[in-house]
Amino acid sequence: MTSKKINKYDLILDAAVKVFADTGYYGSQVSKIAREAGVADGTIYLYFKNKEDILISLFRERLGELVGKFRESVETSSDAGEALRKICEIHYSELELNPELAYVTQIELRQSSLELRKAIGQAVKPYILLIESVLAQGIGEGTFRRDLDVKLSRLLIFGAMDEVVTSWLISGRKYSLTAQIEGTVAFFLRALRP
């Protein structure tokens, strides 16, 4: 894609985050996303098949960006415990900085159809696999218990962070999400260490 096309693509995704956060996925209209992005309605269809495709692309792109940040931080970590801490820090800080994206990723996903959730699940999969690789690294280092069920533990870690963010949103963001990092990581490490 040319830079102009990439810019419109990103503008549309940014607008979709705002519109989905304001009116919910089902209450949103493609025309409203176009208006928010400052493009003609027809321009949306140059980049996306329909509203569902916008939501799936939103998850794929925005979570892909986060996974890139997670990977960079994991690669520079001294051990698996530190890598897990960095994952939690990025997860909480990025969503606290962008509450509209947090709302869409936390609330809208749960209200979507099964088919849509499956498609979005494919966008989340690289993140789950990254957590799994950190757990395997910790077992290999001897930092984490050797009897750890890696597949179950990766889901528990992701699910716990996911629930902390959801609770923060439901509370009306009355407290700092990043202030929950230390408690979350301490809980994880107590469960994972030998």
N, C-alpha and C positions, 0 to 999 in steps of 0.2 A: 504494500500500500504506500502511496505517496504520503508525505508529511501532512498535507492538507486533509487527506482522507483519514489518516490516523487521528488528527486533531478532532475531526467531526465525530469519529467513532468514540473517542474518549469523552467528548462533550455530551454525546447522547447517553453514554453510560453514567456519567456524573449526574446528568439531569434525571435519569431513571432512578438513581439512588434517592434523590430528593423527593421525587414524585411518589415512589413506592413507600418511603418513610412517612410522607404526609398523608397519603390516602389509602395505603395498603395496595398490595399487588392487584387484588380483584377489583378494587375501586379505581384503579388507575386506567387511563386511556392513553393510547399511543399519541394522540393529538396533544395531550397535556405534556407528555415527555418532549415532543417536538418543540412546543412553545417554550418550555423550560430551557431546552438546549439552544434555542434561537435558530432552528432550522425548519424547513417546510416539512409537512407531514410525510410527503413522499420520500424525502431524504432518508427517513428512518428505514424505509424498505430497501434502500440501496445497501444497507449494512446488516439488517436483521430481517428474518422471515416474518416474525410476529412478536407480540409482547412476551410470550414464553421464551423465545429465543433471546430477547433482551435480558431477561432475568438470568437465564443460564449463562449467557456471556458475561454478565456482571459478576456472577460467582466465579467463573473460570478466570477472568482477568484480575479481579481484585484479590481473590484468594491466591492466585498465581503470584502476584506481587508480594503478598505476605510470605508465601512459601519461599520465595527467593530471599527475603530478609532472614527467614528462619535458617535456611541453608547456610548463608554467610556467617551467621552468628554461631551455628553449630560447628562449622569448620574451624573457627578461631577459639573454640572452647578448650580448656585444658583437660576436662573430663566430662563424663556423661551427666553428672550432677549439675555442673555449670551449664552444660548445653540445655538441660531441661529448664533451668532457671531463666536462661535467655529466651527460650521459646515462650515461657509464661510472660516474661516482661514485654516481649513484642506483641503477643496476643492481646494483653490487657491495654498496653499503652496505645497501640494503633487503633483499637476500637474506642478507647476513651477519647482520643483525638478526633474521631469521626463517628459520632453517635448515630448519624443517619445510616451509615453503612452497618453499624452494629445492629440497629433495629431491623434492617432488611435481612441480614444474615441470621439473626437470632429468632425474630418473630415471624417474618414472612415465610421462612423455610418450613416452619411447623404447620402453616396454614395452607400450604400448596398441595396439589394433587400428588398421588403416589408416583405417577410417571415423572412429574416435574422434580419431585424429591430425589428420584433415582438419578436423573440427569445431573442435578446439583451435587449429588453424592459423588459422582465421578470427578467433579471439580475439587471436592474436599479430600479425595483419596490420597493425593500426593502429600498432604499435610499429615494424615494418619500414618502413612508409610514412613515419613520423616520421624515422627515420634517413635515408631517401631524401631527404626535404625538406632536411635539414641538409646533405647532400652537394651537392644542387642549389644551396643557398644559398652554400656554399663555392666552387663553380665560378663562380657569378655574381659573387661578391666578388673572385675571383682568388686566394683563399686556397688552393683545391684545384686540382689539374691539370684543364685543360680537356678532356683526352682520357680522363678517368675514365669507366669503365663504371659508371654509377650503380646499375643494377639488380644487377650482380654485386657491387659494393662494399658495398652495404647488407647483402647476405647474408653476406659475409665478415666484416663488422664484428659483426653479430649473432652469427654462428657462433663467432667468436673469443671474445667475452665469454661466450657460452653454455658453451664448452669450458673456460674458466678456472673458471667456477663448478662445473662437473661435476668437474673435477680436484680442486678444493678439497673437495668433498663426499666423493669417493672416498678422499682422503688422510685422512679422519676429521677434517677441519677443523683440521689441525695448525698452520696458519699463518693470518695475517690476510688475508681476501679484499680488504679495502680497501687493504691495502699493495700490491696488484697494480695499482692504478689508474694510477700514474705510468708504469710500464713498458708497460702496455696502450695508454695514450693516446699515448705517445711512438712506439710501433710504428705505430699508425694514422696519426699525423701524418707520419711519415717516408714512408709509402706514398702519402699523399694530396696532399702539397704538391708544387708545381712544382719 
